[in-house]
C-alpha cells in the first residue's frame, strides 16, 4: 500500500514510518525541514515537503495515496485552540480527498479527553472540560467521514507515549524536578495516567491502516493507569531528589502548562482494541522504561 503520512518525522511518526516500511508498505512522508527530509530518505520513504500551514498541499499528497495516516499537530500550548483549528482543517481536507474511495484514513486523538475517575473505554466520548477540550470536535469530524465511504479510524494515544527520544510530558516532569530540586506530585499521588511505548503505538497505527473497520475508535494504551505518585518516586530516585506532595491549588504554579493534567485521574483500557485488531503491546511499560535510565541521561545531555 502507498501510504501518505503527516507528522512522519516526529517522535511517533518516525516509528510509524519504519513500522510500515518494515511491513512492505511504500511510504510518502511529510517533511518541513531538510533534516526531516534526510531522515525520510534514509528510512526508505519518499519526501513530500509541507506542513499543516498548507492543508491544500497535504490534500494533494493524499491524492495519490492508497491510504493516509495523520499524526501532525502543532504543539503550541500557549495557543492551543489555534493549533486544534489547524489540525481540524487539515483533517477535513484530507477526508474530502478520500471521500467516496473506501481508502483507509487513520487520525490521531488522545485518551486525555475521556471522563476522569474511572477506566475509560473505546465506547466513551470526550468530556468538554478536559485538558484536550479544544481537540474534542476533531475526532468527531474525522469519524464522520465513515458515512462518506472512507475507512476512517481514530487512534487515541495515551498522554504518555514513552521510549528513547521522548520529548513530551515525562521529560518535562524530569526537567521541572531538576530545576526545583524536588520531584512533586498532586494530592496523594493516586491519580493515574495510561501509557504506551512508541513502538507498540506504531504497530497499532499499521494495524489500523490495514484492517480497522470504518468508524473505529482505538486506544493506544498499554499501562491502564500508572499512579502519578509512583512516577514521581522513580524520577526522584534516579535524580537523587526528594519527592513531595503539593495541594491541587498549587499545581498550575508548579507545573505550568502541565498543571491541568498532572492531577487528573484518567486511566484507560485498550481491551476492545486488542480484541478487534489482535494488537498486543510488547515493549516495556512506562515505569520499566524509566528504570532503564535513558530518560535521565537524555535530559542531562540536553541541559
PETAJO-V328086 format. One record per pair of residues at least 4 apart in sequence whose ideal C-beta (glycine too) atoms are under 6 Angstrom apart, sorted by sequence separation. I is the first residue (numbers start at 0). J is the second residue. If there is no record, write none. Layout:
i	j
I	J
I	J
This chain:
i	j
17	21
31	35
49	53
119	123
136	140
156	160
161	165
166	170
184	188
195	199
207	211
211	215
245	249
249	253
250	254
254	258
257	261
269	273
283	287
293	297
7	12
8	13
19	24
30	35
39	44
97	102
127	132
144	149
165	170
195	200
225	230
235	240
273	278
283	288
289	294
6	12
20	26
30	36
61	67
113	119
145	151
176	182
272	278
19	26
39	46
49	56
75	82
97	104
144	151
235	242
251	258
254	261
49	57
245	253
250	258
7	16
30	39
73	82
142	151
159	168
16	26
36	46
113	123
125	135
141	151
159	169
207	217
232	242
28	39
231	242
250	261
16	28
73	85
114	126
141	153
250	262
47	60
112	125
72	86
138	153
247	262
28	44
30	46
90	106
203	219
2	19
112	129
26	44
27	45
29	47
30	48
31	50
111	130
112	131
200	219
27	47
29	49
51	71
111	131
7	28
2	24
7	29
8	30
109	131
199	221
20	43
112	135
0	24
1	25
2	26
3	27
4	28
5	29
195	219
17	42
195	220
16	42
67	93
195	221
8	35
193	220
16	44
194	222
193	222
8	38
108	138
193	223
193	224
194	225
57	89
61	93
159	192
191	224
192	225
51	85
54	88
58	92
62	96
158	192
162	196
54	89
61	96
106	141
159	194
160	195
161	196
162	197
191	226
66	102
157	193
66	103
67	104
68	105
69	106
70	107
157	194
160	197
189	226
190	227
51	89
54	92
58	96
157	195
188	227
160	200
188	228
224	266
184	227
223	266
184	228
104	149
108	153
110	155
223	268
109	155
101	148
103	150
104	151
105	152
106	153
107	154
108	155
109	156
110	157
111	158
184	231
220	267
98	147
99	148
182	231
218	267
220	269
83	133
87	137
94	144
83	134
86	137
90	141
98	149
218	269
97	149
182	234
80	133
87	140
154	207
182	235
233	286
79	133
218	272
152	207
217	272
233	289
3	60
3	61
12	70
176	234
182	240
237	295
152	211
181	240
221	280
181	241
182	242
183	243
184	244
225	285
3	64
173	234
186	247
151	213
176	238
181	243
183	245
185	247
222	284
1	64
150	213
152	215
153	216
154	217
155	218
156	219
157	220
221	284
222	285
1	65
2	66
3	67
4	68
5	69
6	70
176	240
0	65
5	70
6	71
152	217
154	219
185	250
0	66
5	71
145	213
145	214
183	253
206	276
142	214
190	262
206	278
191	264
193	266
190	264
193	267
191	266
203	278
185	261
185	262
199	280
110	193
199	282
198	282
196	282
194	285
121	216
121	218
105	204
105	207
105	208
103	208
161	285
173	298
159	285
161	288
170	298
130	259
130	260
163	293
68	204
66	208
115	263
116	264
118	266
119	267
120	268
11	160
115	264
115	265
118	268
121	271
113	265
10	164
110	267
76	256
14	197
18	201
22	205
14	198
18	202
11	197
15	201
19	205
14	201
18	205
11	200
15	204
